[in-house]
């Protein structure tokens, strides 16, 4: 069985911060993508599979919250799973993994191999909203409330401590996908 490596999108206009965070998370086994602002993040989300968004609040063109709000207007669901949905997703994941799950991008095309496994359409439908974490150097109660109203998994204060960041990332991935670090 091939396990899927979580892909994280780090969005921050401070290149040094963005690259440092990306490197630290890559060293911990995550695949990382980077965006310099919300517009670039939107473009990446439209063409790449992303499991978690890390967004700075203050950026040119689109702030972290504006990026999430735009994704929501485009029809992306950011609601929390109900316990029933979580149980159903786990049952589906277990059935899929028992058949030798691979990354979707690695699946053979229809008819490309005798007996090749192809998930059913309902297994391909995203059942979990992409979690996101807001990072800001200027947190206040209003910003935290706005982030929570937009379903932020976590809100972190800059400068962010590495254990806080990695803990929030791991918790978000575990809650959304049942992922556990190896």
Protein Blocks (a to p, Z undefined) as FASTA:
>chain_A
ZZdddddddddfblklmmmmmmmmmmnopacdddfbfklmmmmmmmpccfbdcddfbdgh
iafklmmmmmmmnopafbdcdfklmmmmmmmmmmmmmnopacfklpccehiaghiacddf
klmpcfbdcddddddfbdcfklmmmmmmnopabdcdddddfklmmmmmmmmmmmmnopac
ZZ
